[in-house]
Amino acid sequence: MKQFILGKEPDKDGLVRLEGGDYRYLVRVRRYAVGEFFPAILPNGKETLVQVISINHNTLTGKCSRSDSASNIEASEQNLNQYNNLIPPIILFQAMPKGDKMDLIVRQAAENGITEIVPFMSEFSIGKINARGEKFSRWERIIKEARQQSGSKIATSVCPLQSISDVFDYWKKINETCAAEGANGDGALGVLFHHDRNSVHGGLENNCLHRYLDIDPEIVALVIGPEGGFSDREAALFMDVGFKPVTIGDTVLRTETAAVFCTAAIRILLLERNSWELKQMKPYSA
């Protein structure tokens, strides 16, 4: 279901005043009129209904209320809590591709409920971000649009461009945090999606994505390479810091395809984890 994401909390009377791009989206694109309601997400992540009180001078004034659909909203929050118990936070470490491909990757990641997107420069990365950070600002706008269109309740965030050493430092902090909190899960799981099964450390591990996820990870991080993939040196470095290597199928995917393919695969496997049943495969006979 489509939703609107409020950039700030309502005032003490529950009123919000929306201008600029928010006004154009609600009035000219969604065509809401005075008296109508639309679903929204507050900055704290709570759901609400907003009734349009007035539209004038390029400003829409709305009043937030839970009373008209409190039971529906509470049921939705219960479903979200149940969903969060199945899906831990998912972080996408994405090596920068060329051109505007990162825009598509960011949009699809937000639609897919990814918690955080961390772009970084690898050896084969071509894309650059200018000093003014225009791409970063655009990615934040893309995330908002994608969440509003898809109805994702996950507050996806995007980091400024990182180096590969920054990624390793961040991964170390994630593991240290999981260990310090002493949670009931199995810590952080890092998965490296690599295009060449035979190029890393004499061959990738004989484990599949199902087996990697057949634990209770507190955080799942996946790494996607740029055009040309990762060098052997980079892949080895990721494995040295604990990332598990995986190849999917026998085709080489475009980086933007790999990102949505792999994030979707992880989400589906986690959602259906409780229904898994391992069976011994019967030998094939003609």
N, C-alpha and C positions, 0 to 999 in steps of 0.2 A: 504494500500500500504506500502511495506517495505521502510524503510528510514534509513539513517545513522546519528548518533548524533555526531557532532563535539565537541571535548573536549576544543577547544580554538578557538578564533577568527582568521580569515585569516589575513595575513600581509597586508601592504598598497597596494600591487599589487593584492590582492585577492587570494593569494596562500596559500595552507595548505600542510603540510608534515606529513604523517601518517606512523607510525612505529609500531613494536610489534604486539599486538593483533589486532589493527585496520588494519594494513597491511595484516595480515593473513586472517582476515574476508573478506576484500574487494577483495583480489587477489586469495586466495585459496578456500574460501567458495563461494563468489558471482562471482568470476572469471571475474572481470572487466578488460578490456584491454585498452591500450592507445587510446585516442580519444573518448571513451564512456563516457556517463553521468550517474550520480546517484543522486537521491534526498537526501538532507541532512537537518538537523536542526542545526542552529547556536546556540551558548550558550545563546544568547538573545531571543531564541524562534522563530526567523524568519526562514522561509523556503528558501532554495536556491538549485541550481543545481551545481554539481561539475563535471567538465570535467577532466578526467585523462590525465595529461600532460606527465608523465613519470613514469616508474616502474623500479627501479634498486637498488641494494645494500639493499634489504629489506626495501625500502622506496617508498611509493607512493606519488607523488606530484600531486596535483589537483588545479584547478582554479575555484573559486566560481563565478557564474554568474547568474543574473536574466534575462538577455536579451532574451534568447531563449524561455523562457516560462513565461514572466512577467505576461501576462494576466491570465494564469492558476494559478500561485502562488497567484496573487491578489484575484482571485476568491476563492481559497482555504482559504486564510486569512479571507475573508468575511464570509465564511461558519464557520470557527472556531470562529469568534466573535459572530455569531448568536448562535452557540452551547454553548459558554460560558455564554450567556445571559440566556439560559435554564438551564444549569447545574452549580450550585454554587460549590465552592471548597468542596470536600468530604474528610474527615479525617477518617481513619480506626484505632481505638484503638484495638489492637489485643493482647489478653493475650497469653503469650508464650506457644506454644505446645511442645510436646516432639520430640526428634529426629530432622530430617531435614524437618519437615512439614512446618516450617516457610518459607523455600525457595520457596515452591510451593505457599504459600499464598502471598508472596511478588511478585512473577512473575505474578500471576493472578490479583493482585491489580493494578500493573503497566499496564497490558494489558487492564484493565477495566477503566483506566483513573482516578484512585484515586490520589488525590493531595498529600497526606501525609500519611505515615504509622508510627504508634507509637506503638512499642512493649512494653509490660509491664509484670511484674511478679504479678500474682494473687495467691490466697491461694492454688489452685490446679495445678499451673504451675510446670512443671518438667524440661523443657528446660533451659539450662544455656548458657551464652556467656563467652568465656574465656577472660582473662585479656588483651590479645593482640588484641581483637576486630576482629578476623578473620571472624567471621560470619557477622559482620556489613559490612566489606569490600566486602564480597561475595554478600551480598544483594544489594549493590550499583552496582556491575557488573551485577547481575541478572536483575535489573531494566533497565539498559541500553540495555541489550540483548532483553528484553521483549518489550521495546518501539521501538527498531529497527525492530523487527519482526512484531509487530502489527500495527505500524504506528501511535501510540498514540502521540498526540501533547502535552499532559499534562506532565509537568516536575515533575514526581513523585519523592518525596524525602522520606528518611527513617531516623527516629531518633534513637539515641542510646537507649539501654534498659532502661526503666523507672520503677519506683515503682508505685503502685496504687495511692499513695499520690501525686506523680509527675503528674499523669494524671489529678487528681482533680485540682491541681494548674494550669496546662495548660488550662484546660477547663474554669477555672475562668478568666484567661487572655484573652481567646477568647471572652468570653461574655463582658468583660470590653472593649475590643477593638471595638467590634461591637457597643456598647453603646456610646463610645467616638466619633466614626466616624459619628454617627448620620445618617447612610445610610437609604435608602428608604425601605429596606427590613424589615423582622420581626425578625432580630437577628439570633442567632445560634440555631440550632435544634439538640439535642442529642437524639439518639435512642439506647436503650439497648435491644439487642436480647437475650432473656432468654428462656431456654428450658422447664421450668415448670410454667404453667399458674397459679397454685394455691399456689405457695410457697412464693410469695413476698407480704408483707403487707396485707395478707389475700386475695390476688387475684389481678391479673393484671388489669389495666384500660381497660374499654370496648371500646377502640379505636383501629382502624386499621392503617396500614401504610399509606393508602390513605389519611386518615384524618389528620394524623400528617404532611404530605407533602403538604396538601392543603392550604399552606401559601406561603410566599415568603422568604424562609430562605436565609441568606447571606452565611452561612456555615452549612453544614450537617456533624455531627460526629456520627459514629456508633461504638458500642462496641461489640466485639465477645469474648466469653470465651474460655478457654482451654479445654482439655479433662476433662470431669466431670462437665463442666460449672462453674458457679459462686456459691459461697455459698450464703445462704439467707442474711447474713450480708453484703457481698459485693454488692449484687443486691440492697439492701436497701440503701446503701451509694450512689450508682449511682443515684438512684431515688431522694434521698435527695438533690443532687446538680443539679437536673433539667432534668435528662435523662428520656425519655419516654419509658416504657417497651412494648415490642412486642414479641409475639410468632407467628411463621409461621407454619401452619399445625400441624399435630398430631404425627410427627415423630421427633426423636432426630438425628440431623445431626452431622457428624464429624466436628471438628472445622475447618479443611481446606475446607470442603464442605460448611459450614455455611458462611465462609468469602466471597467466590465467589458468593454464592446464594444471600446473603443479599446485597452486593454491587451492583450486577446486578439488583436486584429488585428496589433499590432506584434510580439507573440511569434511568431505563426504565420508572418508574413512573414520574420522573422529566421531562424527554424528552417528555412524552405524556400528561403532566399536562394540557396543553391548550385544549386538546380534551376530557377531562373527562366530563362525564355527569352522574350525580347521578339520579338513577331511583329507585322508590319504588318497592320492590320485591313483586310479587303476591303470595298469599298463595298457598301452594302446594295442589293439589287435585288429588286423584287417578283416 
